[in-house]
Amino acid sequence: MSQNDKVDNLLEKVSKYLRKTPEEIKSAAQNGNIGDILNNLSRNDAENIQKIIKDKNLTEKLLSTKEAQKLVRDVFGGK
């Protein structure tokens, strides 16, 4: 599976959770409009995601968890 296929697969899974199309998620991420894709989440979930995105320490803490590292390995083939 190519890197693009893995990203597309992840976008597809995330899109179901966020109730947005993969194209909407990709566009919002590329344009820095993350708030646009979070509006279908509960207020609490959206606020928590925004906090993680804005706080480098929280982001690093999240990405250092075993679960996040496994997800990255699964999606990107161990890279």
HELIX and SHEET records of a PDB file:
HELIX    1   1 GLN A    3  LEU A   18  1                                  16    
HELIX    2   2 PRO A   22  ASN A   31  1                                  10    
HELIX    3   3 ILE A   34  LEU A   38  1                                   5    
HELIX    4   4 ARG A   43  LYS A   54  1                                  12    
HELIX    5   5 LYS A   56  LEU A   63  1                                   8    
HELIX    6   6 LYS A   66  PHE A   76  1                                  11    
END                                                                             
